[in-house]
Amino acid sequence: MTDVDHLALDAPVPAIAGADAAPARGRTRWHIAVFLAPALLVYTALMIGPLADTLRLALYTRVDLASHFVGLDNFRTLFGDPRWSGHLWSALGNNLIFFAIHMLLQNPIGLALAALLSLPRLRFVGLYRTAFFLPTMLSFVIVGFTWKLILSPIWGVAPTLLGLVGLKGLFHPWLGQESSALVTLALISVWQFVGIPMMLIYAALLGIPAELVEAAELDGITGFRQFFKVKLPLIWPTIGIVSILTFVANFNAFDLIYTVEGALAGPNYSTDILGTFLFRTFFGNQLQLGDPNMGAAVATVMFGIILAGVAAYLFGIQRRMRRYQF
């Protein structure tokens, strides 16, 4: 037997260490489970439980105060009955317009503001940052009623302000016209929430390593060229997150339209989106009786749309953006 064999036989340490490591790993797992349990219980009670109950409710209907299992009949009614499908497709189309306006205006404006705030020689950065982010902290009720008063053709200040610059002829009761009400509400929402993409992109710009910026400057890349050639590619992952957050928030939108136009999403349902359609279906409004089962079906459709959008982003776009991470 060689000395190496003796060393191998006389070396029980790894076996003993392995025997001790197993219970240590077990204790570690229990330790993690104990810490995760409260958050998991709260998340289950507040998120998973209501979601599962909503999906279950969509499969039932109530007849004579008793629930009956009907499978997918509520969804067949929702998509096949003209009385339901007309409102559903109209609300979905308005929701897409609402989302497109946010993507085309809110996020580019947030990107431009973040780029301005990140300029190293800009003064009063804290003041500008607070001013741009302040509307985000206001409640929907305050924002809705304030803009309703501003744009009122009777007592609003908008006609007067436009009259001061000779543009009073351009004023119209934008919130009261079918052709302009949805776009006006979307612009109000953009004004309120532009601070969120601005802050996220601003933080990403501040996180770019100074060595990269200095190297670009040594190569003569400055100003707009530096932003578009160096900084913008590095913040693509953040812009992707901002985009998916915008998608989720817009397909869950409800408060602002309800505050300004009510549950009927007037005028003549022109501002009706999935959130207001769900509210009317579930709780009822005026002469329309509420139907919790059909409301749950609408909520399930909304959940499916958001889930499909988030999955497309995670598996189709986020993977391609990993190469831009630093």
C-alpha positions, 0 to 999 in steps of 0.5 A, a space after each residue: 500500500 502506498 503512502 497516498 493510499 494510507 493518506 486516503 484511508 487515514 483521511 476520514 475528515 471529508 466523510 465526517 464533514 459531509 455527515 455534519 454538513 447534511 443537518 447543517 443544510 437542513 437547518 439552513 433550509 428550515 431557517 429560510 422557510 421560517 423567514 419566508 413563511 409570513 410573506 408567503 402567507 400574506 401573499 397567499 391570503 391577499 393575492 393567490 386566494 382572491 385570484 383563485 376564487 375569481 377564476 372559480 367564480 367565473 365558472 359558476 352562475 347564480 339561479 334562484 340564489 343558488 350557484 350552479 357550475 356552468 363551465 366556460 358558458 360565461 366566457 361563451 356569453 362574453 365573447 359570443 353574445 352581442 350584448 356582451 361582446 360589443 362592450 368587451 371589444 369596445 373596452 379592449 380597443 379603448 384600452 389599447 389606445 390608452 396604452 399606446 398613448 402612454 407608450 408613445 408620450 409618457 415613456 419618451 418624455 420620461 426618458 428626455 426628462 431623465 436625460 436632462 436631470 442627469 446632466 452634470 452641470 444642471 443646477 436645481 436638479 432636486 427642485 426639478 425632480 420633485 416638481 416632475 414627480 409631485 403629480 404622481 403622489 396625488 390621488 386620482 380623485 384630486 387629479 380627476 376633479 382638478 382637470 375637470 374644473 380646468 377643462 370645464 367650458 363654463 367655469 374652467 380656466 383653460 378657455 381664459 388662458 387660451 384667450 390670453 394668447 389668442 387661441 380661444 378658438 381652439 378650445 373645445 369641451 374635450 372631456 364632453 366629446 366622444 372623439 376627444 374624451 379618451 385621448 384627453 384622459 390619457 394625456 391627463 394620466 401621462 401628466 400624472 405618471 410621467 414621474 415614474 419612468 423619469 425616476 427609474 430611467 434617471 436612476 439607471 443613468 446615474 448607475 452607468 460606470 463613470 469609466 465608460 463615460 470617460 472612455 467615450 469622452 476620450 474617444 471624442 464621443 460627447 453630447 447627443 452622440 454619447 447619449 445615443 451611442 453609449 448611455 441609451 444601449 446601457 439602459 435598455 433593460 430599464 426601459 423594458 421594465 418601464 414598458 412592461 410596468 406601463 402595460 400592466 398599469 394601463 390594463 388595470 386602469 380604472 380610477 381616473 376614468 371613473 373619477 372624471 366620467 363615472 361608471 358609464 365611462 361617458 360620453 356614450 361609453 367612449 372612454 370605457 376601458 376594461 376596468 370600468 367595464 368590469 366594475 359595471 358588470 360586477 357591481 351594476 350601475 343605475 338600472 343595470 344589475 350586477 352579475 359577479 359571475 360575469 364580472 369574474 369572467 371579465 376579470 379573468 380575461 383581463 388577467 389573461 391579457 396581462 399574463 400574456 403580455 408579461 410572459 411575452 416580455 419575460 421570454 421574448 424580450 428580456 432575454 435579448 436585453 441581457 447583453 446590454 446589462 453592465 
